Amino acid sequence: MLGNRVNETLNERFTATELATLRSDLLQGGMLDSYEAAQLLQIFLMGRGYGVSPKAALDAAGRVEMAGCALPVLQHELENLAMVM
């Protein structure tokens, strides 16, 4: 059931493919370190026209890392980070 809810909310800002690619990038680097993961989140969002606070991105990267990069958590953190410019 959660998967369906996540897919519905993904349509708001990010596609499932975009999130899966970002997740793959995070995992491919061994989840990098928190600073590198935060930079990746910032680049992802800025590439889609959103602003993001570096400190907020670092905090979000830590939460995503603690959740094992679960897609629902990644999606939630991105939605909370994204600031319309």
N, C-alpha and C positions, 0 to 999 in steps of 0.2 A: 504494500500500500504506500509506503513512504516513497518508493521509487516513482510512482505515478504522481505524487504530490510535487516532488522535486522537478520532474519533467514539466509539469504545468507551470511552475514558477520560473523555470529556465527561460521560457518564452518571453519573460519580461525584459531581460537585458542580455543574457548570454545563451548561446545554443548549447545543447548537450555535447556536440562535437568540439566546440571551443573549450568547454570545461574538461572534457576527456583529454584533449591535447595538452592543456595546461597541467593537468594532473600527471600525465605521462612525463612531461618535461620535469616536473618536480621530483617524481619518483626515479627517473632515469639518472639524475644526479645524486642518487642516494638521499633524496630530500634536501640535498645541499646543506648549508648551514642556514640559520634563521635569517641572517643578513642577505645572503644570496637569494633565498626563497622570497624575502620581502621585495627585493629588486625585481624578481620575476613577476610577482603580483603587480607591482607598480607599472612595469613595462606592458603587461597584459592589459591593464586598465587604461593606461595612457594611449595605447594603440587603438583603443575603441572610443576615444574622446572623453574619458573621465579623468578627473584629477584625483589624487590620493595623497594623504599625509604619509610621509616616510615613517613616522613613529607608529601610526595606526597600521600601516602595512607590516611593520615588524611584529607588532602585537598579534595581528591576524595570522601571520606566518607561523608563529609559535602555537597558536590554537589549531591550525590546520595540521601541523606536525604532530601535535599530541593526539589528534584524532586519526592518525595514520593516513592522512590525505584522503579521507572519505569524501566522495563527491558531494553529499548533502552539506557537509561542513564547509567545504571549499566554496560551494555556491553561496551559502549563507554569508560567509566572510566577504566574498566579493561584492555581494549585494549591499552589505553594510559599508564597505570601503568606498564604493564608487560615488564620486561627487560630480554632478553635472557641471561642466565648465561653461 
